[in-house]
Amino acid sequence: MTPTVVIVGRPNVGKSTLFNRMAGRRLALVADTPGLTRDRREGEGQVGDCRFTLVDTAGLSDAGFSDLGDRMQAQTDVAVNQADVVIFMVDGRVGITPDDRHFAKVLRRTGQPILLTVNKCESDAGNHGVLEAFHLGLGEPIAISAEHGIGLGTFYDALATYLPQGTEEGERQSGEQSETQATRLAIIGRPNVGKSTLINRLVGEERMIAGPEPGLTRDAISVLWRYGDDTVRLIDTAGLRRRSKVAEPLERMAVTATLEAVRTAEIVVLVIDASAPVDRQDLQIARLAARQGRGLVIAANKWDLLKDQTTGLSGLRTRLSSSLPQVRGVPVVTLSALKGDGVENLLPTINEAADRWNKRLPTSALNRWLGESVTAHPPPLTDGRRPKLRYLTQVSARPPTFALFASKTPCESYRRYLVNRLRDRFDLPGVPIRLRFRKGKNPYAS
């Protein structure tokens, strides 16, 4: 079984910087603002022959807990209890604070192996903090600079002593295979529509911090979810507001992380608030997913708050059909993430959308369909001549992409006609279809 390494410490001591360094790529947002990390973030790390699950946590704070602070602390407590090794990080420049001493006592009571690390020791300013760290009673501290990569060799050697060596090859390959086959599913939407609540309901635990406050999620957080024989990589994202309202640097960073999550996902679940009319921003987010070529599923959350559900569903489908013609027939799942009603219908709908997104069509069937479509509605004249549509083939899936060889490129309205007929004939509702025209060579041009 893969061991778990958890990084804890006060806010702004460099936990996320070390997390990114150990993961080998930028996974967590990093800024000078304390309290940027709120949810547990997981990644993969490796020391020698051993691979492990790396967990970044919210900053520990013992003063003035708010309700949000309590929820952040609860997430950290869960991570520590599940850890095989805890990396307790302190700030070498600031030195040991009362909070550091308090949490050192708390960690000692857990009985977990603890690796004491003093960060920001790239200059002599951090040496004083190293000497003070001996008084925490957690063993010999290791001085590092996560930002500049100083002292990481010694740090990795010390961490390796706590980890099992020689991970079985079969287990490693099995784990890699399950990770590779996992469907990447991005949960997106406006702030406070219930994205984190939906993920908590799916995984069956309070994995994400959720609450009535808008903007709780600040980064794109991924969770591996196993449901029966299915493995899904759920990605919780920050709420997307209109561009004109995004002013703070942290929110711009969160938006960038959300857009990257959409680009790397296979299927996107757009969560909307069913108790309110479909917002223009909801449609903009859906168009974003379509432009990126992602499979799309609409999750109409808070459905239990709707009084006339039959009329509401009909109105929702009409609005989506008229405003999102590029993904006509996008599937809609009505649910209540808070109560759990209808959530069981989400995964089967996602699997169907993934099958359509990965669908490949035989060339012979495509060209028979092309002949029927041209006979039913020939392309209009272009520059006094009617384009000849010669040959159609699918060049790729994910999303379905087709190349149509023609003497001239038909008008845009005829392209839409072909895409709509293609969607209807081959059962591709809600999937962005890319139809590209290619002009064949004229053998008599010379």
C-alpha positions as CSV (number, residue, x, y, z in Angstrom):
1,M,0.0,0.0,0.0
2,T,1.3,3.5,-0.9
3,P,2.5,5.4,2.2
4,T,1.1,8.9,2.9
5,V,3.3,11.9,3.8
6,V,1.5,14.9,5.2
7,I,3.0,18.5,5.4
8,V,1.7,20.6,8.3
9,G,2.7,23.9,9.9
10,R,1.6,27.4,10.6
11,P,0.3,29.6,7.7
12,N,2.9,31.0,5.3
13,V,5.8,28.9,6.3
14,G,6.3,27.4,2.8
15,K,4.3,24.1,2.9
16,S,2.9,24.5,-0.6
17,T,6.3,25.5,-1.9
18,L,7.7,22.3,-0.5
19,F,4.7,20.3,-1.8
20,N,5.3,21.6,-5.4
21,R,9.1,20.9,-5.0
22,M,8.5,17.3,-3.9
23,A,5.7,16.7,-6.5
24,G,8.0,17.8,-9.2
25,R,5.6,20.3,-10.7
26,R,3.4,23.2,-9.7
27,L,0.2,21.7,-8.3
28,A,-0.6,24.1,-5.4
29,L,-1.0,27.9,-5.5
30,V,1.8,29.7,-3.8
31,A,1.7,33.3,-2.6
32,D,2.8,35.5,0.3
33,T,-0.8,35.7,1.5
34,P,-1.3,33.5,4.7
35,G,-4.1,31.0,4.6
36,L,-4.1,30.5,0.8
37,T,-4.4,26.7,1.2
38,R,-7.7,25.6,2.7
39,D,-8.5,22.1,1.5
40,R,-6.2,19.0,1.5
41,R,-4.3,18.7,-1.7
42,E,-2.8,15.4,-2.8
43,G,0.0,14.6,-5.2
44,E,2.5,11.9,-6.0
45,G,6.1,12.0,-4.6
46,Q,9.0,9.6,-4.8
47,V,12.2,9.2,-2.7
48,G,14.5,6.4,-4.0
49,D,12.5,3.3,-4.8
50,C,9.5,4.4,-2.8
51,R,6.5,6.3,-4.1
52,F,4.1,7.9,-1.7
53,T,1.0,10.1,-1.6
54,L,1.9,13.6,-0.7
55,V,-0.6,15.8,1.1
56,D,-0.6,19.6,1.6
57,T,-2.7,21.0,4.4
58,A,-4.1,24.3,5.6
59,G,-2.0,26.4,8.0
60,L,-2.3,25.5,11.7
61,S,-3.6,28.3,13.9
62,D,-4.6,28.3,17.5
63,A,-5.9,31.9,17.9
64,G,-9.4,33.1,17.2
65,F,-10.9,30.1,15.4
66,S,-13.9,31.1,13.3
67,D,-16.3,28.5,11.9
68,L,-14.2,28.4,8.7
69,G,-11.1,28.0,10.7
70,D,-12.6,25.0,12.5
71,R,-13.4,23.4,9.2
72,M,-9.9,23.9,7.9
73,Q,-8.4,22.5,11.2
74,A,-10.7,19.4,10.9
75,Q,-9.3,18.8,7.4
76,T,-5.7,18.9,8.7
77,D,-6.6,16.6,11.6
78,V,-8.0,14.0,9.3
79,A,-4.8,14.2,7.1
80,V,-2.5,13.8,10.2
81,N,-4.5,10.8,11.5
82,Q,-4.2,9.1,8.1
83,A,-0.5,9.9,7.7
84,D,2.5,7.5,7.8
85,V,4.9,10.4,8.2
86,V,4.2,14.0,9.2
87,I,6.5,16.7,8.1
88,F,6.2,19.5,10.6
89,M,7.5,22.7,9.1
90,V,8.5,25.9,10.9
91,D,9.8,29.3,9.6
92,G,13.5,29.7,10.2
93,R,13.4,33.5,9.7
94,V,10.6,34.0,12.2
95,G,11.8,31.5,14.7
96,I,9.7,29.3,17.0
97,T,6.4,30.8,18.0
98,P,3.9,29.9,20.7
99,D,1.7,28.3,18.0
100,D,4.7,26.1,16.9
101,R,5.2,24.9,20.5
102,H,1.5,24.2,21.0
103,F,1.2,22.2,17.8
104,A,4.4,20.3,18.5
105,K,2.8,19.0,21.7
106,V,-0.4,18.1,19.8
107,L,1.6,16.2,17.1
108,R,3.6,14.3,19.8
109,R,0.4,13.0,21.3
110,T,-0.7,11.5,17.9
111,G,2.2,9.0,18.0
112,Q,2.9,9.5,14.3
113,P,6.5,9.7,13.0
114,I,7.4,13.4,12.7
115,L,10.1,14.9,10.6
116,L,10.9,18.4,11.9
117,T,11.9,20.8,9.1
118,V,13.0,24.4,9.3
119,N,12.3,26.3,6.1
120,K,13.6,29.6,4.6
121,C,17.2,28.8,5.7
122,E,18.8,30.1,2.5
123,S,20.6,32.8,4.5
124,D,22.0,33.2,8.0
125,A,18.7,34.7,9.1
126,G,17.3,31.2,9.4
127,N,20.1,29.7,11.6
128,H,18.5,31.1,14.8
129,G,15.3,29.3,14.0
130,V,17.2,26.0,13.6
131,L,18.7,26.3,17.0
132,E,15.3,27.2,18.6
133,A,13.7,24.2,16.9
134,F,15.7,21.8,19.1
135,H,13.5,22.9,22.0
136,L,10.4,21.5,20.4
137,G,11.4,17.9,21.4
138,L,10.8,16.5,17.9
139,G,14.4,15.4,17.2
140,E,17.0,17.1,15.1
141,P,15.6,19.7,12.8
142,I,16.6,19.7,9.1
143,A,17.3,23.1,7.6
144,I,16.1,23.6,4.0
145,S,15.0,26.3,1.6
146,A,12.0,24.9,-0.4
147,E,12.0,27.9,-2.7
148,H,15.7,27.7,-3.6
149,G,16.2,23.9,-3.2
150,I,18.8,24.1,-0.5
151,G,19.2,21.2,1.9
152,L,16.8,18.9,0.1
153,G,19.3,16.1,-0.3
154,T,19.6,15.8,3.5
155,F,15.9,16.2,3.8
156,Y,15.1,13.4,1.4
157,D,17.6,11.1,3.1
158,A,15.9,11.7,6.4
159,L,12.4,11.2,4.9
160,A,13.5,7.9,3.3
161,T,14.3,6.4,6.8
162,Y,10.6,6.6,7.6
163,L,9.4,5.1,4.3
164,P,9.3,1.4,3.3
165,Q,11.9,0.7,0.6
166,G,11.6,-1.6,-2.4
167,T,8.0,-1.1,-3.3
168,E,6.6,-4.2,-5.1
169,E,6.7,-3.7,-8.8
170,G,3.4,-5.3,-9.3
171,E,1.7,-3.0,-6.8
172,R,3.4,0.0,-8.4
173,Q,2.3,-0.9,-11.9
174,S,-1.2,-1.6,-10.6
175,G,-1.4,1.8,-9.0
176,E,-0.1,3.5,-12.1
177,Q,-2.6,1.7,-14.2
178,S,-5.6,2.7,-12.0
179,E,-4.3,6.3,-12.1
180,T,-3.9,6.3,-15.8
181,Q,-7.4,4.8,-16.5
182,A,-9.1,7.2,-14.1
183,T,-11.5,9.5,-15.9
184,R,-10.6,13.1,-15.2
185,L,-13.7,14.9,-14.2
186,A,-13.7,18.7,-13.5
187,I,-16.5,20.1,-11.4
188,I,-17.0,23.8,-12.4
189,G,-19.5,26.6,-12.0
190,R,-20.2,29.9,-10.4
191,P,-19.3,30.5,-6.7
192,N,-21.6,29.0,-4.1
193,V,-23.6,26.7,-6.4
194,G,-22.6,23.5,-4.4
195,K,-19.5,22.2,-6.2
196,S,-17.6,21.1,-3.0
197,T,-20.8,19.8,-1.4
198,L,-21.3,17.6,-4.5
199,I,-17.8,16.2,-4.3
200,N,-18.3,15.5,-0.6
201,R,-21.5,13.7,-1.3
202,L,-19.9,11.6,-4.1
203,V,-16.8,10.5,-2.0
204,G,-18.9,10.0,1.1
205,E,-16.8,12.2,3.5
206,E,-16.2,15.8,4.2
207,R,-13.2,15.9,1.8
208,M,-13.7,19.5,0.8
209,I,-14.5,22.5,2.9
210,A,-18.1,23.5,2.1
211,G,-20.4,26.1,3.5
212,P,-22.6,29.1,2.7
213,E,-19.6,31.5,2.2
214,P,-18.9,32.1,-1.5
215,G,-15.4,31.5,-2.7
216,L,-14.3,28.9,-0.2
217,T,-12.4,26.9,-2.8
218,R,-9.4,28.8,-4.0
219,D,-7.5,26.2,-6.0
220,A,-8.2,23.2,-8.2
221,I,-8.2,20.2,-5.8
222,S,-8.2,16.7,-7.2
223,V,-9.5,13.6,-5.4
224,L,-9.3,10.0,-6.6
225,W,-12.8,8.4,-6.3
226,R,-13.4,4.7,-6.7
227,Y,-17.1,3.8,-7.2
228,G,-17.5,0.1,-7.9
229,D,-15.4,-0.8,-10.9
230,D,-15.1,2.9,-11.9
231,T,-12.1,5.1,-11.0
232,V,-12.7,8.8,-11.3
233,R,-10.3,11.7,-10.7
234,L,-12.6,14.4,-9.3
235,I,-11.3,18.0,-9.6
236,D,-12.9,20.6,-7.4
237,T,-12.4,24.1,-8.8
238,A,-12.8,27.7,-7.7
239,G,-16.0,29.5,-8.7
240,L,-15.8,31.4,-12.0
241,R,-17.2,35.0,-11.9
242,R,-17.4,37.4,-14.7
243,R,-14.1,38.7,-15.8
244,S,-15.0,42.3,-15.0
245,K,-15.5,41.3,-11.3
246,V,-12.2,39.4,-10.9
247,A,-9.7,42.0,-9.5
248,E,-7.7,40.4,-6.7
249,P,-4.5,38.6,-7.7
250,L,-5.4,35.5,-5.7
251,E,-8.7,35.2,-7.5
252,R,-7.0,35.6,-10.9
253,M,-4.6,32.7,-9.8
254,A,-7.6,30.6,-8.9
255,V,-9.3,31.3,-12.2
256,T,-6.2,30.3,-14.0
257,A,-6.1,27.0,-12.1
258,T,-9.7,26.4,-13.0
259,L,-9.1,27.0,-16.7
260,E,-6.2,24.6,-16.6
261,A,-8.4,21.9,-14.9
262,V,-10.9,22.3,-17.7
263,R,-8.2,21.9,-20.4
264,T,-6.8,18.7,-18.8
265,A,-10.2,17.1,-18.0
266,E,-12.0,14.6,-20.1
267,I,-15.6,15.4,-18.9
268,V,-16.7,18.6,-17.3
269,V,-19.7,18.8,-14.9
270,L,-21.2,22.3,-14.9
271,V,-23.0,22.7,-11.6
272,I,-25.8,25.3,-11.7
273,D,-28.2,26.6,-9.1
274,A,-31.6,25.2,-10.1
275,S,-33.4,27.4,-7.7
276,A,-32.5,30.5,-9.7
277,P,-32.7,31.3,-13.5
278,V,-29.9,30.1,-15.7
279,D,-27.3,32.9,-15.4
280,R,-25.4,34.3,-18.4
281,Q,-22.2,33.3,-16.6
282,D,-23.4,29.7,-16.5
283,L,-23.7,29.7,-20.3
284,Q,-20.3,31.3,-20.7
285,I,-18.7,28.6,-18.6
286,A,-20.5,25.9,-20.7
287,R,-19.2,27.5,-23.9
288,L,-15.7,27.5,-22.4
289,A,-15.9,23.7,-21.9
290,A,-17.2,23.3,-25.5
291,R,-14.4,25.4,-27.0
292,Q,-11.9,23.3,-25.2
293,G,-13.6,20.2,-26.7
294,R,-14.6,18.6,-23.3
295,G,-17.5,16.4,-22.8
296,L,-20.2,18.3,-20.9
297,V,-22.8,17.3,-18.3
298,I,-25.1,19.8,-16.5
299,A,-25.8,19.1,-12.8
300,A,-28.8,21.1,-11.7
301,N,-28.2,21.4,-8.0
302,K,-30.6,22.5,-5.3
303,W,-33.4,20.9,-7.2
304,D,-35.3,20.2,-4.0
305,L,-35.8,24.0,-3.6
306,L,-37.8,24.2,-6.9
307,K,-41.6,24.2,-6.4
308,D,-42.7,23.3,-9.9
309,Q,-40.0,20.8,-11.0
310,T,-41.7,19.7,-14.3
311,T,-42.0,23.2,-15.6
312,G,-38.5,24.0,-14.3
313,L,-36.9,21.1,-16.1
314,S,-38.7,22.0,-19.4
315,G,-37.6,25.6,-19.1
316,L,-34.0,24.6,-18.4
317,R,-33.8,22.3,-21.4
318,T,-35.3,25.0,-23.7
319,R,-32.8,27.6,-22.4
320,L,-29.9,25.3,-22.9
321,S,-31.1,24.2,-26.4
322,S,-31.4,27.8,-27.6
323,S,-28.2,29.2,-25.9
324,L,-25.9,26.2,-26.4
325,P,-26.4,24.9,-30.0
326,Q,-22.7,23.8,-30.1
327,V,-23.5,21.1,-27.5
328,R,-27.1,20.5,-28.4
329,G,-28.8,17.8,-26.3
330,V,-26.3,18.2,-23.4
331,P,-27.5,15.8,-20.6
332,V,-29.0,17.3,-17.5
333,V,-29.0,15.6,-14.1
334,T,-31.3,17.1,-11.4
335,L,-30.0,16.6,-7.9
336,S,-29.6,17.9,-4.4
337,A,-26.0,17.6,-3.3
338,L,-26.9,18.5,0.3
339,K,-29.6,15.9,0.7
340,G,-28.2,13.3,-1.8
341,D,-31.3,13.1,-4.0
342,G,-30.5,12.2,-7.6
343,V,-26.7,12.1,-7.1
344,E,-26.8,8.3,-8.0
345,N,-27.8,9.3,-11.5
346,L,-24.7,11.5,-12.1
347,L,-22.0,8.8,-12.7
348,P,-24.0,6.8,-15.3
349,T,-24.6,10.0,-17.2
350,I,-20.9,10.9,-17.0
351,N,-20.0,7.4,-18.3
352,E,-22.4,7.8,-21.2
353,A,-20.9,11.2,-22.0
354,A,-17.4,9.8,-21.9
355,D,-18.4,7.0,-24.3
356,R,-19.7,9.5,-26.8
357,W,-16.7,11.7,-26.3
358,N,-14.4,8.7,-27.1
359,K,-16.6,7.4,-30.0
360,R,-15.1,6.4,-33.3
361,L,-17.2,6.0,-36.4
362,P,-16.5,3.8,-39.5
363,T,-15.6,5.7,-42.6
364,S,-18.0,3.7,-44.8
365,A,-20.9,4.7,-42.6
366,L,-19.8,8.3,-42.6
367,N,-19.7,8.5,-46.4
368,R,-23.1,6.8,-46.8
369,W,-24.5,9.4,-44.4
370,L,-22.7,12.2,-46.3
371,G,-24.3,11.1,-49.6
372,E,-27.8,11.1,-48.0
373,S,-27.2,14.5,-46.4
374,V,-26.1,16.1,-49.7
375,T,-29.0,14.5,-51.6
376,A,-31.5,15.8,-49.0
377,H,-30.0,19.3,-48.9
378,P,-27.2,20.2,-51.5
379,P,-24.7,22.9,-50.4
380,P,-25.6,26.4,-51.6
381,L,-23.6,28.1,-54.4
382,T,-20.2,29.6,-53.4
383,D,-18.8,32.1,-55.9
384,G,-21.2,30.9,-58.6
385,R,-20.3,27.2,-58.1
386,R,-21.7,24.5,-55.9
387,P,-19.1,22.9,-53.6
388,K,-18.5,19.2,-54.2
389,L,-18.3,17.2,-51.0
390,R,-16.1,14.2,-51.9
391,Y,-15.0,12.3,-48.8
392,L,-15.6,12.3,-45.0
393,T,-13.4,10.6,-42.4
394,Q,-12.9,10.8,-38.6
395,V,-9.4,11.9,-37.8
396,S,-9.6,11.7,-34.0
397,A,-11.8,11.3,-31.0
398,R,-11.8,13.1,-27.6
399,P,-13.7,15.0,-29.0
400,P,-15.0,13.5,-32.2
401,T,-13.1,15.4,-35.0
402,F,-13.9,14.9,-38.7
403,A,-12.2,16.0,-42.0
404,L,-14.4,16.6,-45.0
405,F,-12.7,16.9,-48.4
406,A,-14.4,19.3,-50.7
407,S,-13.7,21.3,-53.8
408,K,-14.7,24.5,-51.9
409,T,-15.5,25.3,-48.3
410,P,-19.3,25.6,-47.9
411,C,-20.8,28.4,-46.0
412,E,-21.1,28.4,-42.2
413,S,-24.8,27.6,-42.1
414,Y,-24.2,24.5,-44.2
415,R,-21.5,23.4,-41.8
416,R,-24.0,23.7,-38.9
417,Y,-26.5,21.7,-40.9
418,L,-24.0,18.9,-41.4
419,V,-22.9,18.9,-37.7
420,N,-26.5,18.8,-36.5
421,R,-27.4,15.9,-38.8
422,L,-24.2,14.1,-37.8
423,R,-25.1,14.5,-34.1
424,D,-28.6,13.1,-34.7
425,R,-27.6,10.2,-36.9
426,F,-24.7,8.9,-34.8
427,D,-26.2,9.7,-31.3
428,L,-23.7,12.4,-30.2
429,P,-25.9,14.7,-28.0
430,G,-24.0,17.1,-25.8
431,V,-20.6,16.4,-27.4
432,P,-18.7,19.2,-29.1
433,I,-18.1,18.1,-32.8
434,R,-15.3,19.5,-34.8
435,L,-15.8,19.4,-38.6
436,R,-12.9,20.6,-40.6
437,F,-13.0,21.2,-44.4
438,R,-10.0,20.3,-46.5
439,K,-9.6,21.3,-50.1
440,G,-8.5,18.5,-52.4
441,K,-5.8,19.0,-55.0
442,N,-6.8,19.8,-58.6
443,P,-5.0,17.3,-60.8
444,Y,-5.3,19.7,-63.8
445,A,-4.0,22.8,-62.0
446,S,-0.6,22.6,-63.7
